[in-house]
Amino acid sequence: MNHDTILAVLPDSKDDAKSLKEIAHAMGLEISSYVDWVRVERRLSSSLRALARWGWVALERRQREEGHKFWYNAYWKTELAKQSEENMLS
């Protein structure tokens, strides 16, 4: 999984944070079957954990408000990632 591709679909603010499934959809990853979803989830979550360790991505554990009340992680870019993008564009 390419880190630049992941960062490109992540929102800039905590208020707009995306779940793993929302990130996969935004990246156009195929998750039509359970097996596809497991593969995508493993690769994507591994990449997101690495980005969080490096300080490029922030995450927060949240509980879904509607439907089943399960827990999930929501991700967004940190200031470090935003500054790096600006430097690359300059």
C-alpha positions as CSV (number, residue, x, y, z in Angstrom):
1,M,0.0,0.0,0.0
2,N,1.4,3.4,-1.0
3,H,1.5,5.9,1.9
4,D,1.0,8.8,-0.5
5,T,-2.2,7.3,-1.8
6,I,-3.5,6.8,1.7
7,L,-2.6,10.4,2.8
8,A,-4.3,11.7,-0.4
9,V,-7.7,10.4,0.8
10,L,-7.4,11.3,4.5
11,P,-9.2,14.4,5.7
12,D,-7.3,17.3,7.2
13,S,-9.4,17.6,10.4
14,K,-10.5,15.4,13.3
15,D,-14.2,16.4,12.6
16,D,-14.0,14.8,9.2
17,A,-12.1,11.7,10.2
18,K,-12.7,8.5,8.2
19,S,-13.1,4.9,9.2
20,L,-11.0,2.1,7.6
21,K,-13.9,1.2,5.4
22,E,-14.4,4.8,4.3
23,I,-10.7,5.1,3.4
24,A,-10.8,1.9,1.4
25,H,-13.9,3.2,-0.5
26,A,-12.2,6.5,-1.2
27,M,-9.1,4.7,-2.5
28,G,-11.3,2.6,-4.8
29,L,-10.2,-0.7,-3.3
30,E,-12.2,-3.8,-4.1
31,I,-14.1,-5.1,-1.0
32,S,-17.0,-6.9,-2.5
33,S,-16.5,-10.2,-0.7
34,Y,-15.4,-10.9,2.9
35,V,-12.1,-12.3,1.8
36,D,-11.3,-9.1,-0.2
37,W,-12.3,-7.0,2.9
38,V,-10.0,-9.0,5.2
39,R,-7.0,-8.6,2.7
40,V,-7.7,-4.9,2.3
41,E,-8.2,-4.4,6.1
42,R,-4.9,-6.0,7.0
43,R,-2.8,-4.1,4.5
44,L,-4.5,-0.8,5.1
45,S,-4.5,-1.0,8.9
46,S,-0.8,-2.0,8.8
47,S,0.0,1.1,6.7
48,L,-2.1,3.4,8.8
49,R,-0.4,2.1,12.0
50,A,3.0,2.9,10.4
51,L,1.9,6.4,9.4
52,A,0.6,7.0,13.0
53,R,4.0,5.8,14.4
54,W,5.8,8.3,12.1
55,G,3.4,11.1,13.2
56,W,1.7,11.6,9.8
57,V,-1.7,10.3,10.9
58,A,-3.8,10.7,14.1
59,L,-6.4,8.3,15.2
60,E,-9.2,8.2,17.7
61,R,-11.2,5.2,18.9
62,R,-15.0,5.9,18.5
63,Q,-18.2,4.1,19.0
64,R,-20.8,4.1,16.2
65,E,-23.9,6.1,17.2
66,E,-26.4,4.4,14.9
67,G,-27.2,0.7,14.3
68,H,-24.8,-1.7,16.0
69,K,-22.7,0.1,18.6
70,F,-19.3,-1.3,17.7
71,W,-16.0,0.5,18.1
72,Y,-13.8,1.6,15.3
73,N,-10.8,3.8,14.6
74,A,-11.2,7.2,12.8
75,Y,-8.1,8.6,11.0
76,W,-7.1,12.0,9.8
77,K,-3.8,13.8,8.7
78,T,-1.7,15.6,11.3
79,E,0.0,19.0,10.9
80,L,3.2,17.2,9.9
81,A,1.5,15.5,7.0
82,K,-0.1,18.7,5.9
83,Q,3.2,20.6,6.1
84,S,4.9,17.9,4.1
85,E,2.3,18.1,1.4
86,E,2.7,21.9,1.2
87,N,6.5,21.5,0.9
88,M,6.1,18.9,-1.9
89,L,3.8,21.3,-3.8
90,S,6.2,24.2,-3.5
